[in-house]
Amino acid sequence: MNDKRNNDNPELYVVPPPESSPERTPGKFREPVGVPASHAVAWVLMGWEYFKKAPTAWIAVTIIWVGGSLLLSLIPLVSMLVNLVFPVLVAGMMLGCAAIERGETFTVSHLFAGFRLPQRGRLITLGAFNIVITLVAIMSIGILFSMVIGGGSDITDPQELQTAIMASETSSLLLLLILMALLLPVMMAFWFAPLLIAIDNRQVVESLKFSLSACLRNALPLLVYGLLFLPLFIASIFLMGVGFLVVIPMIYASLYASYKDIFHESGVE
């Protein structure tokens, strides 16, 4: 299959998708490779290009996603269900990015496209893994904080934990930073996992391993990537949050761009 260049972004390759799998990402899968830090700029720019292709749909998706999540989070059991299907929703938006890349239209329905995938069971399993790990982390942090500032009593309730953190001294805050650093590999393992399952049909454990490996090999580009979004986040806050209607779509679209760059033979040169 021959590569062809995207006319809007001449530095990004676009490969026609396999006819037998129209919703899959084009390009040949490879194990994750390290890329130069400068590629982070291309990821962010590509996120902007994807947003410009269908700004109304992206904004609508963001409102539905964020607004719906905030409302459902008020209901304890339902909020856990949101975390369970989160990878499925991410997969849907990635399929939307693939559609844009093929010259098709990104629509609000792409948010739920992951539920039509044969891999939806694996994506939900990934969400379940995330819930379990999060609960274990909360309990572990609570127990450790109880040792430091809680007088030996367990703190497993998230609200009580937050209160304890706010009341803690420098040593306790340092402990929190250490625990966050320990949780960083978990975040890395989940970063690309939904795409690996939805786009390249990988198994759950395999996707977690590949994602962790990709993040470790691309620590510097991902750091630059985060720093590039930092001023956009600050600007969005000063704009009363309106800027997030653009920044959030850019994050997910640039996630797709970075995934292609690291895991596919087509990407940024």
ABEGO torsion letter per residue (X at the ends): XBBBBBAABAABBBBBBBAABAABBBEBBBBBBBBBAAAAAAAAAAAAAAAAABAAAAAAAAAAAAAAAAAAAABAAAAAAAAAAAAAAAAAAAAAAAAAAAGBBBBAAAAAAAAABAAAAAAAAAAAAAAAAAAAAAAAAAAAAAAAAAGGBBBABAAAAAAAAAABBAAAAAAAAAAAAAAAAAAAAAAAAAAAAAAAGBBAAAAAAAAAAAAAAAAAAAAAAAAAAAAAAAAAAAAGGAAAAAAAAAAAAAAAAAAAAAABABEBX
